[in-house]
Amino acid sequence: MKLIKTALILSVLLMGLQISYAQGKGFGLGVMIGEPTGLSAKLWTGSNNALDFGLGWSFINRHNDSGSNLHFHMDYLWHAWNAINSVERFPVYYGIGGRFKSRGDDGSIAIRGVLGVAWMPRENPFDIFIEVAPSLELTPSTGFGIDAALGARFYFR
């Protein structure tokens, strides 16, 4: 009985993944340079929405510590496909998410807003993007920051 329940749950999850994969462009993985510099990933959850992930190094430190910080962020994005009138696809996207930066044994947590634009060629499985993300740092003290990056991702179909 437990095996049947597990199989049923896995089947429903896989059907949901197949539906979301068919609605968007699947999963993309690439690089970004700027603040932060590192890996970028995007998982489409629908035709207009996606989860955006970043893992890299942050070289700007508002606490004046030496060295770089490990940076991780995750954002939920909405895409406006018709914001830029063009024969190519240039969706403007915006969203909200969170960021974690480690500084040695310490770390900080922030809320991020995201605004960006991507170029998504119709016949090729990649995108090139530029984004800016103002943030409100919550720990260890409050303050404002800004992240900005230029990047590219390849989408696996």
RAKALIN-V962090 format. One record per residue. PHI is phi in radians with two decimals (NA if undefined). OMEGA is omega as a letter, one per 20 degrees, with the letter a starting at -180 (none if undefined). Layout:
BEGIN
PHI,OMEGA / PHI,OMEGA
END
This chain:
BEGIN
NA,r / -1.13,r / -1.13,r / -1.15,r / -1.09,r / -1.10,r / -1.10,r / -1.13,r / -1.10,r / -1.10,r / -1.11,r / -1.12,r / -1.11,r / -1.15,r / -1.11,r / -1.11,r / -1.14,r / -1.13,r / -1.12,a / -1.19,r / -1.15,a / -1.23,a / -1.34,a / -1.98,a / -1.91,r / 1.42,a / -2.11,r / -2.06,r / -2.38,a / -2.90,a / -2.23,r / -2.43,r / -2.16,a / 2.33,r / -2.19,j / -1.61,r / -2.01,a / 2.89,a / -1.63,r / -2.25,r / -2.39,r / -2.46,r / -2.11,r / -1.28,r / -1.88,r / -3.03,a / -1.28,a / -2.12,a / -2.19,r / -2.70,r / -1.77,a / -2.04,a / -2.19,r / -2.41,r / -2.40,a / -2.96,a / -1.98,r / -1.89,a / -1.76,r / -1.71,a / -2.30,a / -1.34,r / -1.70,r / 1.02,r / -1.40,r / -1.48,r / 1.53,a / -1.72,a / -2.05,r / -1.33,a / -2.14,r / -2.33,r / -2.39,r / -2.48,a / -2.27,r / -1.80,a / -2.02,r / -2.00,a / -2.05,r / -1.80,a / -1.23,a / -1.86,a / -1.19,r / -2.00,a / -1.41,a / -2.78,r / -1.30,r / -1.50,r / -1.70,r / -2.21,r / -1.24,r / -1.55,a / -2.24,a / -2.58,a / -3.08,a / -2.45,a / -2.94,a / -2.34,r / -2.39,r / -2.20,r / -2.14,r / -1.77,r / -2.26,a / 1.14,r / -1.55,a / -1.97,r / -2.74,r / -2.37,r / -2.14,a / -2.48,r / -1.72,a / -2.03,r / -1.89,a / -2.27,r / -2.43,a / -2.73,r / -2.42,r / -2.21,r / -1.87,a / -2.14,r / -1.02,a / -1.14,a / -1.80,a / -2.18,a / -1.54,r / -2.53,r / -2.42,r / -2.15,a / -2.38,r / -2.39,a / -2.55,r / -2.27,a / -2.44,r / -1.18,a / -2.37,r / -1.96,a / -1.33,a / -1.80,a / -2.36,i / -1.33,r / -2.47,a / -1.49,r / 3.05,a / -1.91,r / -2.53,r / -2.55,r / -1.99,r / -2.63,a / -2.59,r / -2.07,a / -2.73,r / -2.55,r / -2.34,r / -1.80,a / -1.76,r / -1.57,a / -1.86,none
END
